[in-house]
Amino acid sequence: MTDDVNMLGENPQTIRENTGILLEVSKEIGLEVNPEKTKYMIMSRDEIIVRNGNIKIGNLSFEEVEKFKYLGATVTNINDTRDEIKHRINMGNSCYYSVEKLLSSSLLSKTLKVRIYKTVILPVVLYGCETWTLSLREEQRLRVFENKVFRKIFGAKRDEVTGEWRKLHNTELHALYSSPDIIRNIKPRRLRWAGHVALMGESRNAYRVWLFNDAVSTTRLFSIDEIGDSEMRPRIRHRLPGIHLTVGENLGKKLNQICARQKFQHNPLSPGCNETETLGHVLGFCRKMELLRNNRHHKARTGIADVLKRRGWEVYEEIHCVSSLDSNRRADIVAIHRTQSKGIILDPTIRFERDALQAQHVDEEKKSIYESCIPYLSEKYNLPTSQWSVSGLLFGARGTLPKFTWNILKALGLRFF
């Protein structure tokens, strides 16, 4: 028995020829094609395309359909992923209700419940998400589903004003759930898949399907410049439908570096990881490296907080605050020195090292985000707004400490690294 065989062609004539060859070869080895389980579909977003109905090949007739299941995912004739996303959410609901008693049990810790969500529910919802095209409506549906699960995990909260129990707001849920949300989980997976496809080569079907000419697609992901191989000339432009990214020249250079290493090494491994190096690894979307960055961020935050506490500061971690534009933020560290009448907002950030000015840019970025939250924190902690300051602290993902960050820590008296 042979299952999940998929044949692609640019026109019906190609499909007839290839399927005829398949039928003949199958008979030679004693296999027959089941016409009832074999479907035919024309995939095009052009509404005026002529659809001829069933296709007949030899003595067999194959039904033309608008959608069918392939490898557990729904494929439609207009390449629309909305039905698939809706089906994935329904499957996630089935998993959710199967473990609902565990998620609401008082015998299990919230950490264990979150782990159940990540290992049982989330993989079912995100199956095949690498090929999704997400609109704002689809993103909202996925977030609504995830927030429903989180409300079951974290329970209700007693209102400080009315004293009544109420559901947690979305901002409160995100503050309690420290990992990336479901949308931020999808985007790195799509980029990792794009990196794998880009390195497959023209001998692989996935590479050929995803490789389009300039006149066919309008979504540019990256381009490969000449790297000395005559087969790479002229420049090949990779067009990946469904992945909308705005990237610059640096991404092309990074991809060139991977291709160059692939020429001299067989499946080179990414530094710090045992996986074959892809574009996703270079851009920092490797799961192992992500865990290392998260661990380094936690160490940096807790280390700074502990030293501040020993120096007589009031320290609050992961504090929810509201900007002057009513945007919800979460500050990593809010520290107050009552004797000196001084307050600081510190936000350590872990990023891959890029250039000498990166730390300064991170500091400016954090100031633009959190300075608008100073009036809210000033009222909350009863400290004048003029006594507050914001500092963004960049720590290199590879373990480096920029001089700019060192000078900020030194000015605060935090010379402990």
Secondary structure, DSSP 8 states (H G I E B T S, - for coil): ---------SSHHHHHHHHHHHHHHHHHTT----TTT-EE----S-TT-----SEEETTEEEEE-SEEEETTEEEETT---HHHHHHHHHHHHHHHHHSHHHHT-TTS-HHHHHHHIIIIIHHHHTTTGGG----HHHHHHHHHHHHHHHHHHH--EE-TTT--EE---HHHHHHH--S--HHHHHHHHHHHHHHHHHTT-TTSHHHHHH---TTT---EEEEE---S-GGG-S-EEEE-TT------HHHHHHHHHHHHHHHHSSS-B-TTSSSB--HHHHTT--HHHHHHHHHHHHHHHHHHHHHHHHTT-EEEEEEEEE-TTS-EEEEEEEEEETTTTEEEEEEEEEE----TTHHHHHHHHHHHHHGGGHHHHHHHHT--GGGEEEEEEEEETTS---HHHHHHHHHTT----
